[in-house]
Amino acid sequence: MALNPELRLGRRAVLLAAGGLLVGCSRQPEVGKVHLRLATGPAGAVYRRIGGALAERISERVPGATVVTVPSGASTDNIRMLRAGEVHLGLTSLDALITTDGRVPEGLSAICRLYDSHLHLVVMAGSAIDGFRDLEGKRISLGARDSGTEFTSLRVLKLGLVNADGRYLSQAESAAALRDGEIDAMFSLTGVPTPAITELAQRHPIRLIPLDTQADALFTAFPGPYTPAMIPATAYAGVPATRTIAVPNVLLVRDDLPDDLVHAITDTIFTHTGTIASGGRDDAEAVPEAWQINVRTGISTASIPLHPGAAAWFRDRKP
């Protein structure tokens, strides 16, 4: 499980990171030059935006640390890259991480829970698809390969005994294909609102198909990562509130990162949530999903263990 040699932290950087950070302090001292890679997601996805915001804040607030983002298919792809040592940090949905027997991939732990994704099932307003069962035989985007959308939508279709013509498209590609009539529906497991669906709804009338029955089926079949949820009427232009499924997202880290470096990253995330959510100096880069980040829910990572550095930060926060 060693890191790819080209990505391994230098010995001096590790020693500085392990010894140079002051646990419990919001202002972080110099840690030497530490270069980190954070796996995000595809174009049009919240993972791409929130990953970029996290990388920017960590690079700004942890002196000596530089974080670059790595585009990916999303959850499953990010887990693969983390295990292969291609990245140090990565975003994933909780259901894609926990196996059916409750085990977690070796060598990985969580920094925190960030926000919850909602499963969208989107059709154009004039579509003949009125309910989940109408997906039978239809052309449906299952999301990008190795994404959380693919993982969860395949589970939903299997539980619902629906056979569809699945296509593997990113969120931006899915929205364009739906608009152009190349597919009949698209799944998207993402934050609310999500850029690709927002842009589509602003230009063309769309509908969201309710998934309340499917939420109950997932909750029963796979206890733990799923909860029934609602996409609010304020999320997308002209779309009423719609019942669906929510899945938490967590920020993963390799176990071999120094504890105090992870402590500093955790501190940055929770003490600078406002600038992460607002986009800092650029309002166009706002990430409204980041307003969900808080200490109370951040520690709730289900069966995923916290990295010792993150656990120490949460422990220090207790009165």
Solvent accessible surface area in square Angstrom, and as a share of the most:
residue,aa,sasa,rsa
1,M,105,0.47
2,A,78,0.60
3,L,13,0.06
4,N,56,0.28
5,P,101,0.63
6,E,163,0.73
7,L,31,0.15
8,R,127,0.46
9,L,17,0.09
10,G,44,0.42
11,R,191,0.70
12,R,169,0.62
13,A,10,0.08
14,V,50,0.29
15,L,99,0.49
16,L,59,0.29
17,A,0,0.00
18,A,51,0.39
19,G,65,0.63
20,G,23,0.22
21,L,10,0.05
22,L,104,0.52
23,V,77,0.44
24,G,52,0.50
25,C,53,0.32
26,S,75,0.48
27,R,217,0.79
28,Q,9,0.04
29,P,46,0.29
30,E,105,0.47
31,V,0,0.00
32,G,9,0.08
33,K,146,0.62
34,V,0,0.00
35,H,119,0.53
36,L,1,0.01
37,R,80,0.29
38,L,0,0.00
39,A,0,0.00
40,T,0,0.00
41,G,0,0.00
42,P,16,0.10
43,A,48,0.37
44,G,22,0.22
45,A,5,0.04
46,V,1,0.00
47,Y,19,0.07
48,R,87,0.32
49,R,67,0.25
50,I,0,0.00
51,G,0,0.00
52,G,29,0.28
53,A,10,0.08
54,L,1,0.00
55,A,5,0.04
56,E,75,0.34
57,R,9,0.03
58,I,1,0.00
59,S,40,0.26
60,E,76,0.34
61,R,106,0.39
62,V,0,0.00
63,P,48,0.30
64,G,19,0.18
65,A,4,0.03
66,T,59,0.34
67,V,11,0.06
68,V,76,0.43
69,T,53,0.31
70,V,19,0.11
71,P,81,0.51
72,S,16,0.10
73,G,12,0.12
74,A,9,0.07
75,S,1,0.01
76,T,49,0.29
77,D,21,0.11
78,N,0,0.00
79,I,15,0.08
80,R,118,0.43
81,M,13,0.06
82,L,0,0.00
83,R,103,0.38
84,A,54,0.42
85,G,0,0.00
86,E,57,0.25
87,V,0,0.00
88,H,2,0.01
89,L,0,0.00
90,G,0,0.00
91,L,0,0.00
92,T,0,0.00
93,S,2,0.01
94,L,4,0.02
95,D,1,0.00
96,A,17,0.13
97,L,2,0.01
98,I,25,0.13
99,T,56,0.33
100,T,112,0.65
101,D,92,0.48
102,G,37,0.35
103,R,153,0.56
104,V,35,0.20
105,P,25,0.15
106,E,124,0.56
107,G,18,0.17
108,L,6,0.03
109,S,5,0.03
110,A,0,0.00
111,I,0,0.00
112,C,0,0.00
113,R,52,0.19
114,L,2,0.01
115,Y,3,0.01
116,D,29,0.15
117,S,2,0.01
118,H,26,0.12
119,L,1,0.00
120,H,1,0.00
121,L,1,0.01
122,V,0,0.00
123,V,0,0.00
124,M,44,0.20
125,A,45,0.35
126,G,80,0.77
127,S,31,0.20
128,A,93,0.72
129,I,3,0.01
130,D,105,0.54
131,G,24,0.23
132,F,12,0.05
133,R,144,0.53
134,D,57,0.30
135,L,0,0.00
136,E,81,0.36
137,G,56,0.54
138,K,67,0.28
139,R,81,0.30
140,I,0,0.00
141,S,0,0.00
142,L,7,0.04
143,G,3,0.03
144,A,17,0.13
145,R,149,0.55
146,D,58,0.30
147,S,5,0.03
148,G,5,0.05
149,T,7,0.04
150,E,28,0.12
151,F,57,0.24
152,T,0,0.00
153,S,0,0.00
154,L,73,0.36
155,R,32,0.12
156,V,1,0.01
157,L,13,0.07
158,K,164,0.69
159,L,71,0.36
160,G,19,0.18
161,L,144,0.72
162,V,9,0.05
163,N,112,0.58
164,A,32,0.25
165,D,61,0.31
166,G,30,0.29
167,R,85,0.31
168,Y,72,0.27
169,L,44,0.22
170,S,14,0.09
171,Q,16,0.07
172,A,41,0.32
173,E,92,0.41
174,S,1,0.01
175,A,9,0.07
176,A,35,0.27
177,A,7,0.06
178,L,3,0.02
179,R,115,0.42
180,D,79,0.41
181,G,44,0.42
182,E,97,0.44
183,I,5,0.03
184,D,36,0.19
185,A,0,0.00
186,M,0,0.00
187,F,2,0.01
188,S,0,0.00
189,L,17,0.08
190,T,5,0.03
191,G,0,0.00
192,V,27,0.15
193,P,44,0.27
194,T,1,0.00
195,P,27,0.17
196,A,7,0.05
197,I,0,0.00
198,T,33,0.19
199,E,96,0.43
200,L,10,0.05
201,A,9,0.07
202,Q,122,0.54
203,R,167,0.61
204,H,64,0.28
205,P,99,0.62
206,I,8,0.04
207,R,65,0.24
208,L,16,0.08
209,I,4,0.02
210,P,67,0.42
211,L,1,0.00
212,D,64,0.33
213,T,93,0.54
214,Q,22,0.10
215,A,1,0.01
216,D,84,0.44
217,A,39,0.30
218,L,1,0.00
219,F,104,0.43
220,T,108,0.63
221,A,47,0.37
222,F,47,0.20
223,P,103,0.65
224,G,58,0.56
225,P,10,0.06
226,Y,1,0.00
227,T,67,0.39
228,P,82,0.52
229,A,24,0.18
230,M,78,0.35
231,I,3,0.01
232,P,61,0.38
233,A,58,0.45
234,T,130,0.75
235,A,14,0.11
236,Y,6,0.02
237,A,64,0.49
238,G,82,0.79
239,V,7,0.04
240,P,96,0.60
241,A,52,0.40
242,T,9,0.05
243,R,135,0.49
244,T,2,0.01
245,I,0,0.00
246,A,5,0.04
247,V,0,0.00
248,P,12,0.07
249,N,1,0.00
250,V,0,0.00
251,L,0,0.00
252,L,0,0.00
253,V,0,0.00
254,R,3,0.01
255,D,70,0.36
256,D,77,0.40
257,L,4,0.02
258,P,16,0.10
259,D,70,0.36
260,D,29,0.15
261,L,0,0.00
262,V,0,0.00
263,H,5,0.02
264,A,1,0.00
265,I,0,0.00
266,T,0,0.00
267,D,6,0.03
268,T,3,0.02
269,I,0,0.00
270,F,25,0.10
271,T,55,0.32
272,H,44,0.20
273,T,20,0.12
274,G,32,0.31
275,T,49,0.28
276,I,0,0.00
277,A,1,0.01
278,S,45,0.29
279,G,8,0.07
280,G,29,0.28
281,R,208,0.76
282,D,70,0.36
283,D,115,0.60
284,A,90,0.70
285,E,98,0.44
286,A,33,0.25
287,V,1,0.00
288,P,54,0.34
289,E,2,0.01
290,A,0,0.00
291,W,157,0.55
292,Q,70,0.31
293,I,7,0.04
294,N,55,0.28
295,V,55,0.32
296,R,188,0.69
297,T,32,0.19
298,G,0,0.00
299,I,76,0.38
300,S,48,0.31
301,T,6,0.03
302,A,69,0.54
303,S,63,0.41
304,I,4,0.02
305,P,74,0.47
306,L,39,0.19
307,H,1,0.00
308,P,78,0.49
309,G,1,0.01
310,A,0,0.00
311,A,29,0.23
312,A,18,0.14
313,W,6,0.02
314,F,7,0.03
315,R,145,0.53
316,D,69,0.36
317,R,130,0.47
318,K,140,0.59
319,P,179,1.13
